[in-house]
Amino acid sequence: MAFDKHGRMTATAPPLILASQSPRRRYLLEQAGLTFAVIPSDFDEGSVLLANPADYVKTLAEAKAGEVARKYPDSWVIGADTIVTIGNAILGKPGDPREARQMLERLSGQSHFVYTGYSIVCKNKHTRVSDAIKTDVQFKDLTQDEIDWYIQTGEPFDKAGAYAIQGMGTFLVRRIHGSYTNVVGLPVCEVIESLIKMGVVRMNAENPKGLAV
């Protein structure tokens, strides 16, 4: 069953699908003026073996997009996956306050990388574009009081690396080098560029606030 971005049931296959339940990715694409349906992928992420970060997130993005595209072969499907790395470690979503504290203490005063892979696919057109974007993020030195407060907000628990740069976690970040939206969960510049180059969307002269699909 397909739903549009407002949660309404759609009768036919939508032309553009976001294969993610992430509210952050949905918001970013809405802000870019896109009209699309949200159909989260059921792909088992644990079935993909860890590789170098860029290949790993790109493989996951392709798998998520591909899983939904098989159900909607005439639609253009966007899949994405984001991870945080520091040193040789990948930081996922913390399962409890202890894990969140460990992650935040490890990131404190350090630089880390955020990788987001994205894939845009249309099965019946035999077309796919995929890429992985990396952003360098540096944290401020965090005090234990700051870490305690941030954990108590509850924000870290569904975020890779235990923080949300677009939320209250913005105060943790000293500087970034690269795409800001990539850290939020989707490199919007690259995704929109790809959609335009592939002819999926175009600038809508009659509605300057939106993109025509």
C-alpha positions, 0 to 999 in steps of 0.5 A: 500500500502506498502513501503520500508524504501526508500519510494519505493512501494513494490509488496508483503508483506514485511517480516519486517514492522516498524509501525511508521512514526517516522524518528528517529525510522527508522534511529535507525533500519537502523543503526542496519542493518535491512531491513524493510518496513515502514507502519505507523499505523492509530490507534487512540492513543486518544482511549487508556485511561491513565494508569501507564506509562509503561502499557500505552506505551506498550498498544499503541505499541501493538495497533499500531503493531496489526493494521498493522499486521491485514493488513499484517498477514504474516509479522513481525510488530514492533510498538512503542510509547514514552512518557516523565513523570515528577512527575505525569505528562505526557509531550506530544508534545507541540502544540505551543511555550508557551507549549514548554516553559512550558515543558522546564521550568518544566524539567530544572534542574530536572530528568524525565523518558522516557518510550518507549513501543515496540511490535513485532507481527506476526498475522498468527504465533499467536506470540507477544512480548511486553515490556516497557523500562524506562530511567532516564534523568537529565536536566541541569539548563536552562537559559531563553536565552537557552530556547528562543534559543532552541524554536526558532530552531523549534526542540521541536515541534514534540518531546515528552517533547519538546526536542530531545536528538539526535539533538540540544537538546543534550546540555540540558541533563546533564546525563542519566541512562539507554538506550540512544536509548530509549530516541531517540524513540526505545530501539534498544538493547531490540528490536534486542534481541527480534527479534533474540530470536523470530527467525525473524532476524539472524546475516548475516555472508556474510554481517557483516554490516547487519542482515538477515531477 
